[in-house]
Amino acid sequence: MASLPPRITSPSHWLIGPAYYAQRDPLRWIRTWIEEYGDICMVRAPLGAATIVADPRLAREVLADRYARYQKKSLSYHVLRVLMGNGLVTSEGAFWRGQRKLVQPAFHRRRLEALFSMMLERVQRCADRLLASVDETKAIDLAPVLSELTLDVILRAMFSTDLPGSGADVSRHIAILNEYALHMLRHPWHFLLPRSVPTFFNATPVRSLRALNAIVRGIILARRRNPGAHDDLLSMLLTACEEETGRGMTDDQLRNEVMTIFIAGHETTANAMSWLLYLVSQHPEVETRLLREIDAVSAGEALTLESLARHTYVRQVIDESLRVFPTIWSVGRRCTEPDRLGGFEMPVGMNLLIPIFYFHRSPRYWPEPERFDPDRFSPERRPPADSPVYFPFGAGPRSCIGNHFALQELMITTIVLLRRFRFSVEPGFHVEAEPLITLRPKNGMRMLLQRRASSAPGASVSGPSDERRSSDQTAAALDEWRGSGRDDVAIP
């Protein structure tokens, strides 16, 4: 008869056992426990047990091959449900499958191509502001700057225009709600209290959530009353309907998906960009190769969708930075049917943790895993698309719907910012990873910015003549750098 996985016993806190150490420093202790207890082991916590799955074959079974038995999200996703409602990231089962069909067209390849000029223009604006205000003797924290940029891109993609008076409010409310979510993850016993109970910790977040709901619902209501000729993600979500019934999304469903895209779509990309700039700043040989490629491909001309696809080394740097610092550092699931995994019993309700960071950094799968080496992703060495040890956007049917959106935004941002600036970490500043909802820089990312002499050319928005490209050539180039010829993308 199958038994439960080996139970982790050390080190142990007097009150909550080993879970205390998993909460305080998961990057360290999960790796330590895998080495000591094996590729599948269990840690008990006051709110339930969790099984760590560190075997690539078993992780694939949970996330892809037998995902129907692990459809529920783990308990940690409950805090996201407070913010996002029952959106794609948090929903489950038949409802999730229905929402996937409705939302998927909004992230079709052709939709992303239409967003290219907008992304480039918003990144340029951010670079212009930095160029006008940078003091080469004073460091700035790039983390909030990049967060503001990625939220700006999401807002424009969702609503096609600025939100007069609302954009700043949306940014402020999301920042408050993110901090609330982080507090809940650090203090999981707050899950035991109903959110309707006012406390010192939830009063401000509740007000922000109500205000954000009012803004989003107001925009949805106004758009329903006057659809107009909008070409944005909200318009696509409003017109999406089920083939069988013709039924579209309710206002509540729309609100949840808009909030999901807001929250999930900007924090991960901002953190990924922070880590990339940090890694490049520590490796001047990589920086030199990046600039050589950017100058050679652009040659002083405007960046276009077609030329973006030819920045192959930029893409390698992005992929390698996502390996070293995967912003989605782990994936959680919950067993919904009795199962056996790796010879061990998985009872209904068992939480499972797939430590993506461990797969990305293990010497079992990568030579010199701590070394930043973008050539790991050169054409001849690149892991296959379905690699069981490299999945920065998750894996299986519920991998991230926004992966191509994020990659396109990261490509544009990397090219534009590195054309304008040289980045270096502020002397004495300690960079530390904090694994919470995403893997973010714990104390921000304080860097010195130095203007580049050749910052002007090559970063302008392409004009109409630049965009008159063969659609077949553009699609082929984009498929090549995305690493897939598929139009469909997986949904979280």
PyMOL commands that set and color helices and strands:
alter all, ss='L'
color gray80, all
select helices_A, chain A and resi 19-24+26-37+56-65+67-69+77-84+93-107+109-114+116-133+142-159+167-186+188-192+203-225+233-239+251-281+284-298+305-308+312-324+356-361+374-377+396-398+403-420+464-467+471-482
alter helices_A, ss='H'
color red, helices_A
select strands_A, chain A and resi 40-45+48-53+140-141+331-334+339-341+344-346+351-354+421-425+433-435+439-441+446-451
alter strands_A, ss='S'
color yellow, strands_A
deselect
rebuild
show_as cartoon
